[in-house]
Amino acid sequence: MSHILLELLPEQRSAVDRLRDGSVLCGGTGSGKSVTALAYFVEKVVEGGYSPFAPPRRPVPLYIITTAKKRDSLEWERELARFGMTTEPGKGIDVVVTSWNKVKELADVKDSFFIFDEQRVVGNGAWVTSFLKIASSNRWILLSATPGDVWMDYVPVFIANGYFKNRTEFCNKHVVYNRFTKYPSVSRYLGVRHLEWLRAQVLVSMDVERHTERRYHDVVVEYDVDAYEAVRETRFDPVVGEPIQDAGGLCRALRRLSDGGPDRYKKTLEICRQAERSIVFYNFDYELERLRGMREDLAGEGFEVAECNGHKHDPLPGGERWVYLVQYAAGAEGWNCTTCDTVVFYSPTYSYRQQAQAEGRIDRINTPFKVLHYYRLRTRSGIDAAILKALREKRTFNERGFAKAVGGVGGAPTTC
């Protein structure tokens, strides 16, 4: 007998039926992955294998690993309540909601069920090590809107499903490294058709029909062309007062000149005034210092200006007029907003994954808005064009590739 207290959408119902332990539930941001995962737990774990003739079983503990922001917002607790579950001790199934920062403390847990919310098991760091240890002794599924950009992103999930013993075995069978770089750089992959088959075994797609329409507005802003060209030609960073040594330094110097013009801030201010409630995504602290000027510029107009970044973690404003300044690295994922229909990208991010997550903060299945507005501020500079081209092609911007295209660092530049 089912304990589900809500009716799933057809796409969610189909996903529950297709999920198995070790699956990656892949649905767009705001598609209801949390509800679907809990439905799977209730139907396939709590009630799975039920028999009236069998002795009572100990309820399987549930651990939910999510982002710190989503943990603090109690979003998972609200979803649990819809299924009659709670994180309060001694009331039915034991449920723990914690953040990825605490996952190492759970590495020795056994005989439980884990829901890993948001893709964090990439690479070979401490989180991946803990994930693999947990996966070896527990049942689990993983939720992600953007599960992987390259095949290396799937290695931990493939290992956890038993397809490979370890990362070394995967690399020996499927990776060809570039021999001409000082650092490990993948040149190409072998056996791609087999990797595609493996991915199909673990990915469960959930394409929920949206009632929203996304409208993108490209806003061209002015920048100091002469200063930009001077850096590009001389390879000298005027901010630090030193020659540029590498591709990262070149991109940082060019971005500061491209992003830092007064016209970018002026047009952002105009958009926020018109929208009345808006989220502004940015990259760097020097951009934040400029954006903080909104507190003074909007002071007499009833606007609240809040921040989410490495310095402050203000909650989402709740008034009638507000601006929420969010750094990509700190707040591109793991929280929802259904009270505004406008996002401003003050500067572009390098990562397509981060971009997709940021866009999804307001595109939720329960948003009351039918039309969502995304304003992308950009200059006509070469670096803005290169970054936006990478995002359109659903790939991450490559600093080394860009530096090489404009003549390298220390070499003769070409036009870009």
C-alpha positions, 0 to 999 in steps of 0.5 A: 500500500502506497504512502504517497500523498500527492499525484505525480506528473506523467513524466515523474511517474514514468521516471519512478518506474524506470529508476533503479539503484545506482541511477542518475535521475536527469531532469531540467532545473525545476522539474521536480527531481526531489519529489520523484526521488522520494517517490522512488524511495517510498515505492521501491525501498520502503515498500519494495518486497513487502509480504504480509507473511514476512517478519517486520523489517527495520525501516531503511534510514534515508540520507539526503546529501544536498547543497548547503543553501538548499539544506538551510532553506528546508526545501527538502523538509517541505518535500518530505512532509508531502510524503508524511516523513520528517527529519525529527528523530523517533517519528517514523523513518530516520531521515537526515538532510545534510550538505556535501561538506559533511559527506565525509562524516557519513562514509561509514554508514551502511544498509541505508538509502542515499539521495545525492542531490546535485552532481558533485561526484566529479574528479577524484577528490574527497567527495568522490572518495566518500561517495564511492565508499558510501555507494559500496555499502548502501543503496543510492540514486543521484539527481542532476540537471547537468550530469556531465560535460565530458566522459571523465565526469561519469567515471565515479558513477561508472565505478559505483555501478561496478562497470570499472574497478577504479579510475585507472582501469577506465583511463587505461581502456578509454583515455588517450592523453596529449603527449605534448602538455606538461599536465594531464590533458585528454586528447581523445576517448576510445570506445565511445560507443561502449561509453554511450551504452554505459551512460544509457544504463545509468541515466534516467531522463525526465523531460517535464513539459514546461508551462513557461517560455524563456525570453533571452535579451542580449544587451550590448554595453560599452567598454574601454576599447583602447585600454582593452586593445592595449592589454591585448597587444602589450600583454601587460596588466595595468591593474597589477602593474606586471607583464602577463605570464599565462593564459589565465592572467590574460583572460582576467585582465581582458575581462576586467576591462570588458566587464568593468565599464560604467555602462554595464552597471547603468543598464543593469540598474535600468533593468532592475528598476523596470523588473522590480524583483530580479536576480543578478548573477556575477563572477568577481568581487570587483563586480560586486563592489560596483553592484553594491552601489545599488543600495544607494542608487535605489535607496529612495525607491523601496528596493531591498538589495541582498547578497549571496556570495562567499562573503554573505549569505542573505536569504532571498528577499521577500518584499515587493521590490528587491535585487538579489546579487548572486555570485555564480560560484556560490549560488548558481544551484541548489535553491529556488525562486518562484517570486520573480521572473527576471534574471540578469547576467551581469557578466558571463560565466565560463561554465555551460553547466553553471549557466544552465543551473543559474537559468533554472533558479526561476524556471520551476514547475510551480512558478506562477509566471508564464514568461521568464526574462533573461538579460545577458549583458555583453560587450563587442570585445573578443573575450565576451564573444568567445565565452558566449560562443562556448556557452551556445555550444554547451561547452566550457570556455577554454582560457588556453585556447582563447590565448592561443587564438589571440597570439599566445602570451608573449607572442605576436597577437592576432585580431580577436 
